[in-house]
Amino acid sequence: METTPAIVCTLAAAAATPLVLAALRRFEPLRHVPDARYQTRDLAREFDGLLKLSLLLAPLFVILCGGCLWWLATRLYGARLAAMDDGLMLPLPDILWVIPASLTGLFAAAGLMAVGLRRLLGAGGYAAWIEYGNRRHGVNSQRLQRWLALLVVPPCLVLTLLAMDSYARVTERHFIVNPFWGFDEQVHRLDRVLQVTRVIEPDEAFTGRPVADYYRFVFDDGRQFGFHPERVASDLADQHAIARRTAALAGVAIEVLRPDAAR
């Protein structure tokens, strides 16, 4: 599996963190109130070296955690589809797991680094380290992490669960779709397939490349299903395999529709 998207996105998320912190320091509930027990000069003298090391290690931890979560999600999804051993399967592309893995990887990386620093510095030293970081950024980091975790992690988990149950497959008798926004399969008998159409939408900029290229299936009860890229992310080659098998089993020809042809 290609890991480059996961690495690039997690690295970009790590690089954007200081910019986000700089903006949030203006938000009153997150503004840090300095602890009078610590002097800024003493904290800087004690932790400047550790800060430089942590800035080097943080992106690596984010990449590691985000990449591992992405790998785990794709493996679990692959195992889920492999359990359905009947029919030709059209899975979601691996790239869709990058965003939830990257965002969740940020919190996983922060947790791993916190555990390591606490063991290295001890409880008192770790409290001083947190104070040092809060003073540098002007933000209460613990409160910020709790708020962000509540905002980011639950939606990522929901999206992951929905994606885990999303696919299209063709058996000897049925065309089956489990759409992203839902947990129930939509089962269509192949003898009710009226049309299998490849839709190639024009590029309005006239660059010579289609703005959308996907397959659409129409059934005799008026329902239809399409792999339009704005609604269903899937690889065109996988779509083609599904379309060829569906058309062959349904006894229909694959049509090609170019909406700009009539212009």
Phi and psi restraints in degrees (value plus and minus 20) as a CYANA .aco file:
   2 GLU   PHI    -100.3   -60.3
   2 GLU   PSI     100.4   140.4
   3 THR   PHI    -118.5   -78.5
   3 THR   PSI     -25.6    14.4
   4 THR   PHI     -77.9   -37.9
   4 THR   PSI     -65.4   -25.4
   5 PRO   PHI     -78.2   -38.2
   5 PRO   PSI     -59.8   -19.8
   6 ALA   PHI     -85.0   -45.0
   6 ALA   PSI     -62.4   -22.4
   7 ILE   PHI     -86.3   -46.3
   7 ILE   PSI     -65.1   -25.1
   8 VAL   PHI     -83.6   -43.6
   8 VAL   PSI     -65.2   -25.2
   9 CYS   PHI     -89.4   -49.4
   9 CYS   PSI     -61.2   -21.2
  10 THR   PHI     -86.7   -46.7
  10 THR   PSI     -56.6   -16.6
  11 LEU   PHI     -87.1   -47.1
  11 LEU   PSI     -60.4   -20.4
  12 ALA   PHI     -84.5   -44.5
  12 ALA   PSI     -59.2   -19.2
  13 ALA   PHI     -84.3   -44.3
  13 ALA   PSI     -60.0   -20.0
  14 ALA   PHI     -85.8   -45.8
  14 ALA   PSI     -60.9   -20.9
  15 ALA   PHI     -87.1   -47.1
  15 ALA   PSI     -49.1    -9.1
  16 ALA   PHI    -101.2   -61.2
  16 ALA   PSI     -34.3     5.7
  17 THR   PHI     -76.8   -36.8
  17 THR   PSI     -68.0   -28.0
  18 PRO   PHI     -79.5   -39.5
  18 PRO   PSI     -55.3   -15.3
  19 LEU   PHI     -87.1   -47.1
  19 LEU   PSI     -59.5   -19.5
  20 VAL   PHI     -85.2   -45.2
  20 VAL   PSI     -62.6   -22.6
  21 LEU   PHI     -81.2   -41.2
  21 LEU   PSI     -60.6   -20.6
  22 ALA   PHI     -82.1   -42.1
  22 ALA   PSI     -55.1   -15.1
  23 ALA   PHI     -95.5   -55.5
  23 ALA   PSI     -56.0   -16.0
  24 LEU   PHI     -95.1   -55.1
  24 LEU   PSI     -38.8     1.2
  25 ARG   PHI     -84.7   -44.7
  25 ARG   PSI     -35.9     4.1
  26 ARG   PHI    -103.2   -63.2
  26 ARG   PSI     -29.4    10.6
  27 PHE   PHI    -108.0   -68.0
  27 PHE   PSI      95.5   135.5
  28 GLU   PHI     -74.1   -34.1
  28 GLU   PSI     -67.3   -27.3
  29 PRO   PHI     -82.2   -42.2
  29 PRO   PSI     -41.2    -1.2
  30 LEU   PHI    -121.7   -81.7
  30 LEU   PSI     -23.0    17.0
  31 ARG   PHI     -89.3   -49.3
  31 ARG   PSI     117.3   157.3
  32 HIS   PHI    -103.5   -63.5
  32 HIS   PSI     115.3   155.3
  33 VAL   PHI    -122.8   -82.8
  33 VAL   PSI      94.3   134.3
  34 PRO   PHI     -78.6   -38.6
  34 PRO   PSI     121.5   161.5
  35 ASP   PHI    -103.5   -63.5
  35 ASP   PSI     101.7   141.7
  36 ALA   PHI     -85.3   -45.3
  36 ALA   PSI     -33.8     6.2
  37 ARG   PHI     -93.1   -53.1
  37 ARG   PSI     -37.3     2.7
  38 TYR   PHI    -134.5   -94.5
  38 TYR   PSI     122.3   162.3
  39 GLN   PHI    -122.3   -82.3
  39 GLN   PSI     113.5   153.5
  40 THR   PHI     -77.5   -37.5
  40 THR   PSI     -61.0   -21.0
  41 ARG   PHI     -83.6   -43.6
  41 ARG   PSI     -60.7   -20.7
  42 ASP   PHI     -87.3   -47.3
  42 ASP   PSI     -60.3   -20.3
  43 LEU   PHI     -84.0   -44.0
  43 LEU   PSI     -62.5   -22.5
  44 ALA   PHI     -84.1   -44.1
  44 ALA   PSI     -60.7   -20.7
  45 ARG   PHI     -84.3   -44.3
  45 ARG   PSI     -56.0   -16.0
  46 GLU   PHI    -100.6   -60.6
  46 GLU   PSI     -53.3   -13.3
  47 PHE   PHI    -137.8   -97.8
  47 PHE   PSI     -19.8    20.2
  48 ASP   PHI     -77.8   -37.8
  48 ASP   PSI     -64.1   -24.1
  49 GLY   PHI     -84.2   -44.2
  49 GLY   PSI     -62.7   -22.7
  50 LEU   PHI     -86.4   -46.4
  50 LEU   PSI     -53.4   -13.4
  51 LEU   PHI     -82.1   -42.1
  51 LEU   PSI     -66.3   -26.3
  52 LYS   PHI     -80.6   -40.6
  52 LYS   PSI     -61.4   -21.4
  53 LEU   PHI     -85.4   -45.4
  53 LEU   PSI     -61.6   -21.6
  54 SER   PHI     -86.6   -46.6
  54 SER   PSI     -54.5   -14.5
  55 LEU   PHI     -86.2   -46.2
  55 LEU   PSI     -49.6    -9.6
  56 LEU   PHI     -97.0   -57.0
  56 LEU   PSI     -57.2   -17.2
  57 LEU   PHI    -101.9   -61.9
  57 LEU   PSI     -49.7    -9.7
  58 ALA   PHI     -76.4   -36.4
  58 ALA   PSI     -69.0   -29.0
  59 PRO   PHI     -80.5   -40.5
  59 PRO   PSI     -54.9   -14.9
  60 LEU   PHI     -86.5   -46.5
  60 LEU   PSI     -60.5   -20.5
  61 PHE   PHI     -85.5   -45.5
  61 PHE   PSI     -59.9   -19.9
  62 VAL   PHI     -85.0   -45.0
  62 VAL   PSI     -63.7   -23.7
  63 ILE   PHI     -82.6   -42.6
  63 ILE   PSI     -64.0   -24.0
  64 LEU   PHI     -82.3   -42.3
  64 LEU   PSI     -69.1   -29.1
  65 CYS   PHI     -87.7   -47.7
  65 CYS   PSI     -66.1   -26.1
  66 GLY   PHI     -83.1   -43.1
  66 GLY   PSI     -61.8   -21.8
  67 GLY   PHI     -84.8   -44.8
  67 GLY   PSI     -60.2   -20.2
  68 CYS   PHI     -86.6   -46.6
  68 CYS   PSI     -61.3   -21.3
  69 LEU   PHI     -85.6   -45.6
  69 LEU   PSI     -59.1   -19.1
  70 TRP   PHI     -84.1   -44.1
  70 TRP   PSI     -64.9   -24.9
  71 TRP   PHI     -81.7   -41.7
  71 TRP   PSI     -63.0   -23.0
  72 LEU   PHI     -83.8   -43.8
  72 LEU   PSI     -62.8   -22.8
  73 ALA   PHI     -83.2   -43.2
  73 ALA   PSI     -64.2   -24.2
  74 THR   PHI     -86.8   -46.8
  74 THR   PSI     -56.4   -16.4
  75 ARG   PHI     -86.9   -46.9
  75 ARG   PSI     -63.9   -23.9
  76 LEU   PHI     -84.9   -44.9
  76 LEU   PSI     -59.5   -19.5
  77 TYR   PHI     -86.2   -46.2
  77 TYR   PSI     -62.0   -22.0
  78 GLY   PHI     -82.5   -42.5
  78 GLY   PSI     -59.9   -19.9
  79 ALA   PHI     -86.8   -46.8
  79 ALA   PSI     -57.0   -17.0
  80 ARG   PHI     -82.4   -42.4
  80 ARG   PSI     -63.1   -23.1
  81 LEU   PHI     -93.3   -53.3
  81 LEU   PSI     -53.9   -13.9
  82 ALA   PHI     -84.1   -44.1
  82 ALA   PSI     -46.4    -6.4
  83 ALA   PHI     -87.5   -47.5
  83 ALA   PSI     -41.8    -1.8
  84 MET   PHI    -112.2   -72.2
  84 MET   PSI      64.3   104.3
  85 ASP   PHI    -104.1   -64.1
  85 ASP   PSI     -18.2    21.8
  86 ASP   PHI    -124.2   -84.2
  86 ASP   PSI     113.9   153.9
  87 GLY   PHI      72.8   112.8
  87 GLY   PSI     152.2   192.2
  88 LEU   PHI    -115.3   -75.3
  88 LEU   PSI     107.2   147.2
  89 MET   PHI    -123.6   -83.6
  89 MET   PSI     120.5   160.5
  90 LEU   PHI    -136.8   -96.8
  90 LEU   PSI      84.0   124.0
  91 PRO   PHI    -107.8   -67.8
  91 PRO   PSI     148.5   188.5
  92 LEU   PHI     -91.8   -51.8
  92 LEU   PSI     128.1   168.1
  93 PRO   PHI     -91.0   -51.0
  93 PRO   PSI     130.4   170.4
  94 ASP   PHI     -80.3   -40.3
  94 ASP   PSI     -46.3    -6.3
  95 ILE   PHI     -81.2   -41.2
  95 ILE   PSI     -45.5    -5.5
  96 LEU   PHI     -86.9   -46.9
  96 LEU   PSI     -40.3    -0.3
  97 TRP   PHI    -105.3   -65.3
  97 TRP   PSI     -26.3    13.7
  98 VAL   PHI     -86.5   -46.5
  98 VAL   PSI     -65.6   -25.6
  99 ILE   PHI     -83.9   -43.9
  99 ILE   PSI     -72.9   -32.9
 100 PRO   PHI     -83.4   -43.4
 100 PRO   PSI     -55.1   -15.1
 101 ALA   PHI     -87.3   -47.3
 101 ALA   PSI     -60.2   -20.2
 102 SER   PHI     -85.8   -45.8
 102 SER   PSI     -67.2   -27.2
 103 LEU   PHI     -86.4   -46.4
 103 LEU   PSI     -64.9   -24.9
 104 THR   PHI     -87.8   -47.8
 104 THR   PSI     -51.9   -11.9
 105 GLY   PHI     -83.2   -43.2
 105 GLY   PSI     -50.8   -10.8
 106 LEU   PHI     -79.5   -39.5
 106 LEU   PSI     -65.8   -25.8
 107 PHE   PHI     -92.6   -52.6
 107 PHE   PSI     -56.7   -16.7
 108 ALA   PHI     -83.1   -43.1
 108 ALA   PSI     -62.0   -22.0
 109 ALA   PHI     -84.8   -44.8
 109 ALA   PSI     -62.8   -22.8
 110 ALA   PHI     -81.7   -41.7
 110 ALA   PSI     -59.2   -19.2
 111 GLY   PHI     -86.1   -46.1
 111 GLY   PSI     -62.2   -22.2
 112 LEU   PHI     -84.8   -44.8
 112 LEU   PSI     -62.6   -22.6
 113 MET   PHI     -86.7   -46.7
 113 MET   PSI     -56.3   -16.3
 114 ALA   PHI     -84.0   -44.0
 114 ALA   PSI     -62.4   -22.4
 115 VAL   PHI     -83.0   -43.0
 115 VAL   PSI     -64.4   -24.4
 116 GLY   PHI     -84.2   -44.2
 116 GLY   PSI     -63.0   -23.0
 117 LEU   PHI     -89.2   -49.2
 117 LEU   PSI     -55.8   -15.8
 118 ARG   PHI     -84.2   -44.2
 118 ARG   PSI     -60.1   -20.1
 119 ARG   PHI     -90.4   -50.4
 119 ARG   PSI     -54.1   -14.1
 120 LEU   PHI     -93.8   -53.8
 120 LEU   PSI     -61.6   -21.6
 121 LEU   PHI    -117.8   -77.8
 121 LEU   PSI     -38.5     1.5
 122 GLY   PHI      62.4   102.4
 122 GLY   PSI     149.3   189.3
 123 ALA   PHI     -81.4   -41.4
 123 ALA   PSI     -66.9   -26.9
 124 GLY   PHI     -86.7   -46.7
 124 GLY   PSI     -64.2   -24.2
 125 GLY   PHI     -85.1   -45.1
 125 GLY   PSI     -56.4   -16.4
 126 TYR   PHI     -87.8   -47.8
 126 TYR   PSI     -58.1   -18.1
 127 ALA   PHI     -82.5   -42.5
 127 ALA   PSI     -59.7   -19.7
 128 ALA   PHI     -86.8   -46.8
 128 ALA   PSI     -58.3   -18.3
 129 TRP   PHI     -82.2   -42.2
 129 TRP   PSI     -63.0   -23.0
 130 ILE   PHI     -82.9   -42.9
 130 ILE   PSI     -61.9   -21.9
 131 GLU   PHI     -81.6   -41.6
 131 GLU   PSI     -60.7   -20.7
 132 TYR   PHI     -81.5   -41.5
 132 TYR   PSI     -66.9   -26.9
 133 GLY   PHI     -84.2   -44.2
 133 GLY   PSI     -61.0   -21.0
 134 ASN   PHI     -83.0   -43.0
 134 ASN   PSI     -58.7   -18.7
 135 ARG   PHI     -88.9   -48.9
 135 ARG   PSI     -58.0   -18.0
 136 ARG   PHI     -83.3   -43.3
 136 ARG   PSI     -61.4   -21.4
 137 HIS   PHI    -115.8   -75.8
 137 HIS   PSI     -35.4     4.6
 138 GLY   PHI      51.5    91.5
 138 GLY   PSI      -0.2    39.8
 139 VAL   PHI    -148.8  -108.8
 139 VAL   PSI     120.1   160.1
 140 ASN   PHI     -95.7   -55.7
 140 ASN   PSI      81.0   121.0
 141 SER   PHI     -87.4   -47.4
 141 SER   PSI     -57.2   -17.2
 142 GLN   PHI     -84.6   -44.6
 142 GLN   PSI     -64.7   -24.7
 143 ARG   PHI     -85.4   -45.4
 143 ARG   PSI     -59.8   -19.8
 144 LEU   PHI     -82.7   -42.7
 144 LEU   PSI     -64.1   -24.1
 145 GLN   PHI     -82.4   -42.4
 145 GLN   PSI     -59.5   -19.5
 146 ARG   PHI     -83.8   -43.8
 146 ARG   PSI     -64.7   -24.7
 147 TRP   PHI     -84.3   -44.3
 147 TRP   PSI     -65.3   -25.3
 148 LEU   PHI     -86.0   -46.0
 148 LEU   PSI     -58.0   -18.0
 149 ALA   PHI     -82.0   -42.0
 149 ALA   PSI     -60.7   -20.7
 150 LEU   PHI     -87.3   -47.3
 150 LEU   PSI     -52.1   -12.1
 151 LEU   PHI    -101.3   -61.3
 151 LEU   PSI     -52.8   -12.8
 152 VAL   PHI    -122.0   -82.0
 152 VAL   PSI     -68.0   -28.0
 153 VAL   PHI     -84.6   -44.6
 153 VAL   PSI     -68.8   -28.8
 154 PRO   PHI     -77.9   -37.9
 154 PRO   PSI     -66.4   -26.4
 155 PRO   PHI     -80.6   -40.6
 155 PRO   PSI     -57.4   -17.4
 156 CYS   PHI     -83.0   -43.0
 156 CYS   PSI     -60.3   -20.3
 157 LEU   PHI     -86.3   -46.3
 157 LEU   PSI     -61.2   -21.2
 158 VAL   PHI     -83.6   -43.6
 158 VAL   PSI     -66.2   -26.2
 159 LEU   PHI     -82.1   -42.1
 159 LEU   PSI     -57.4   -17.4
 160 THR   PHI     -85.5   -45.5
 160 THR   PSI     -62.6   -22.6
 161 LEU   PHI     -83.6   -43.6
 161 LEU   PSI     -61.4   -21.4
 162 LEU   PHI     -84.0   -44.0
 162 LEU   PSI     -62.1   -22.1
 163 ALA   PHI     -86.6   -46.6
 163 ALA   PSI     -55.9   -15.9
 164 MET   PHI     -80.7   -40.7
 164 MET   PSI     -44.0    -4.0
 165 ASP   PHI    -130.5   -90.5
 165 ASP   PSI       5.5    45.5
 166 SER   PHI    -134.4   -94.4
 166 SER   PSI     110.9   150.9
 167 TYR   PHI    -194.7  -154.7
 167 TYR   PSI     151.9   191.9
 168 ALA   PHI    -156.8  -116.8
 168 ALA   PSI     123.1   163.1
 169 ARG   PHI    -170.8  -130.8
 169 ARG   PSI     136.8   176.8
 170 VAL   PHI    -145.0  -105.0
 170 VAL   PSI     103.4   143.4
 171 THR   PHI    -122.2   -82.2
 171 THR   PSI    -190.7  -150.7
 172 GLU   PHI     -86.1   -46.1
 172 GLU   PSI     -43.6    -3.6
 173 ARG   PHI    -146.3  -106.3
 173 ARG   PSI     -33.3     6.7
 174 HIS   PHI    -154.9  -114.9
 174 HIS   PSI     129.8   169.8
 175 PHE   PHI    -126.1   -86.1
 175 PHE   PSI      98.6   138.6
 176 ILE   PHI    -140.8  -100.8
 176 ILE   PSI     110.9   150.9
 177 VAL   PHI    -149.0  -109.0
 177 VAL   PSI     113.2   153.2
 178 ASN   PHI    -137.4   -97.4
 178 ASN   PSI      78.2   118.2
 179 PRO   PHI     -88.4   -48.4
 179 PRO   PSI     141.9   181.9
 180 PHE   PHI     -80.8   -40.8
 180 PHE   PSI     -68.4   -28.4
 181 TRP   PHI    -107.9   -67.9
 181 TRP   PSI      52.5    92.5
 182 GLY   PHI     141.0   181.0
 182 GLY   PSI     142.0   182.0
 183 PHE   PHI    -136.9   -96.9
 183 PHE   PSI     -21.1    18.9
 184 ASP   PHI    -122.6   -82.6
 184 ASP   PSI     120.4   160.4
 185 GLU   PHI     -94.7   -54.7
 185 GLU   PSI     122.9   162.9
 186 GLN   PHI    -124.3   -84.3
 186 GLN   PSI      92.8   132.8
 187 VAL   PHI    -125.1   -85.1
 187 VAL   PSI     102.9   142.9
 188 HIS   PHI    -139.1   -99.1
 188 HIS   PSI     110.3   150.3
 189 ARG   PHI     -91.3   -51.3
 189 ARG   PSI     119.5   159.5
 190 LEU   PHI     -86.6   -46.6
 190 LEU   PSI     -46.3    -6.3
 191 ASP   PHI     -95.6   -55.6
 191 ASP   PSI     -19.7    20.3
 192 ARG   PHI    -128.7   -88.7
 192 ARG   PSI     -12.5    27.5
 193 VAL   PHI     -99.9   -59.9
 193 VAL   PSI     101.6   141.6
 194 LEU   PHI    -113.9   -73.9
 194 LEU   PSI     -60.4   -20.4
 195 GLN   PHI    -162.7  -122.7
 195 GLN   PSI     123.4   163.4
 196 VAL   PHI    -144.3  -104.3
 196 VAL   PSI      94.2   134.2
 197 THR   PHI    -145.2  -105.2
 197 THR   PSI     114.9   154.9
 198 ARG   PHI    -115.0   -75.0
 198 ARG   PSI      98.4   138.4
 199 VAL   PHI    -122.3   -82.3
 199 VAL   PSI     101.0   141.0
 200 ILE   PHI    -136.1   -96.1
 200 ILE   PSI      83.9   123.9
 201 GLU   PHI    -106.6   -66.6
 201 GLU   PSI     122.4   162.4
 202 PRO   PHI     -93.7   -53.7
 202 PRO   PSI     136.1   176.1
 203 ASP   PHI    -111.5   -71.5
 203 ASP   PSI      96.3   136.3
 204 GLU   PHI     -85.7   -45.7
 204 GLU   PSI     -37.6     2.4
 205 ALA   PHI    -105.3   -65.3
 205 ALA   PSI     -21.6    18.4
 206 PHE   PHI      36.4    76.4
 206 PHE   PSI      25.4    65.4
 207 THR   PHI    -107.8   -67.8
 207 THR   PSI     -27.4    12.6
 208 GLY   PHI      73.1   113.1
 208 GLY   PSI     -26.2    13.8
 209 ARG   PHI    -131.0   -91.0
 209 ARG   PSI     118.4   158.4
 210 PRO   PHI     -88.9   -48.9
 210 PRO   PSI     124.5   164.5
 211 VAL   PHI     -98.5   -58.5
 211 VAL   PSI     -42.2    -2.2
 212 ALA   PHI    -172.6  -132.6
 212 ALA   PSI     117.8   157.8
 213 ASP   PHI    -163.2  -123.2
 213 ASP   PSI      89.0   129.0
 214 TYR   PHI    -174.9  -134.9
 214 TYR   PSI     151.5   191.5
 215 TYR   PHI    -127.5   -87.5
 215 TYR   PSI     127.3   167.3
 216 ARG   PHI    -152.3  -112.3
 216 ARG   PSI     122.1   162.1
 217 PHE   PHI    -142.2  -102.2
 217 PHE   PSI     110.2   150.2
 218 VAL   PHI    -137.2   -97.2
 218 VAL   PSI     116.3   156.3
 219 PHE   PHI    -134.1   -94.1
 219 PHE   PSI     140.1   180.1
 220 ASP   PHI     -91.6   -51.6
 220 ASP   PSI     -28.3    11.7
 221 ASP   PHI    -113.7   -73.7
 221 ASP   PSI     -11.2    28.8
 222 GLY   PHI      73.8   113.8
 222 GLY   PSI     -33.9     6.1
 223 ARG   PHI     -97.4   -57.4
 223 ARG   PSI     134.0   174.0
 224 GLN   PHI    -166.5  -126.5
 224 GLN   PSI     138.6   178.6
 225 PHE   PHI    -158.8  -118.8
 225 PHE   PSI     113.8   153.8
 226 GLY   PHI    -154.2  -114.2
 226 GLY   PSI     130.7   170.7
 227 PHE   PHI    -115.2   -75.2
 227 PHE   PSI      22.7    62.7
 228 HIS   PHI     -79.0   -39.0
 228 HIS   PSI     112.9   152.9
 229 PRO   PHI     -81.3   -41.3
 229 PRO   PSI     -41.1    -1.1
 230 GLU   PHI     -97.0   -57.0
 230 GLU   PSI     -36.3     3.7
 231 ARG   PHI    -136.9   -96.9
 231 ARG   PSI     -56.3   -16.3
 232 VAL   PHI    -152.7  -112.7
 232 VAL   PSI      95.5   135.5
 233 ALA   PHI    -105.9   -65.9
 233 ALA   PSI     100.7   140.7
 234 SER   PHI    -180.8  -140.8
 234 SER   PSI     136.7   176.7
 235 ASP   PHI     -97.2   -57.2
 235 ASP   PSI     117.7   157.7
 236 LEU   PHI     -83.3   -43.3
 236 LEU   PSI     -57.0   -17.0
 237 ALA   PHI     -83.3   -43.3
 237 ALA   PSI     -59.6   -19.6
 238 ASP   PHI     -86.9   -46.9
 238 ASP   PSI     -59.2   -19.2
 239 GLN   PHI     -79.5   -39.5
 239 GLN   PSI     -62.3   -22.3
 240 HIS   PHI     -81.7   -41.7
 240 HIS   PSI     -60.7   -20.7
 241 ALA   PHI     -84.1   -44.1
 241 ALA   PSI     -63.2   -23.2
 242 ILE   PHI     -82.8   -42.8
 242 ILE   PSI     -63.9   -23.9
 243 ALA   PHI     -84.6   -44.6
 243 ALA   PSI     -63.7   -23.7
 244 ARG   PHI     -82.5   -42.5
 244 ARG   PSI     -64.0   -24.0
 245 ARG   PHI     -87.3   -47.3
 245 ARG   PSI     -62.8   -22.8
 246 THR   PHI     -81.2   -41.2
 246 THR   PSI     -66.6   -26.6
 247 ALA   PHI     -83.1   -43.1
 247 ALA   PSI     -61.1   -21.1
 248 ALA   PHI     -84.6   -44.6
 248 ALA   PSI     -65.5   -25.5
 249 LEU   PHI     -92.4   -52.4
 249 LEU   PSI     -50.8   -10.8
 250 ALA   PHI    -105.1   -65.1
 250 ALA   PSI     -34.2     5.8
 251 GLY   PHI      55.1    95.1
 251 GLY   PSI      13.7    53.7
 252 VAL   PHI    -143.6  -103.6
 252 VAL   PSI     140.7   180.7
 253 ALA   PHI    -113.6   -73.6
 253 ALA   PSI     130.6   170.6
 254 ILE   PHI    -101.1   -61.1
 254 ILE   PSI     101.3   141.3
 255 GLU   PHI    -115.6   -75.6
 255 GLU   PSI     134.4   174.4
 256 VAL   PHI    -136.8   -96.8
 256 VAL   PSI     103.4   143.4
 257 LEU   PHI    -135.7   -95.7
 257 LEU   PSI     103.9   143.9
 258 ARG   PHI    -136.6   -96.6
 258 ARG   PSI      83.7   123.7
 259 PRO   PHI     -77.8   -37.8
 259 PRO   PSI     -40.5    -0.5
 260 ASP   PHI    -107.6   -67.6
 260 ASP   PSI     -23.4    16.6
 261 ALA   PHI     -87.0   -47.0
 261 ALA   PSI     -49.0    -9.0
 262 ALA   PHI    -105.7   -65.7
 262 ALA   PSI     -24.4    15.6
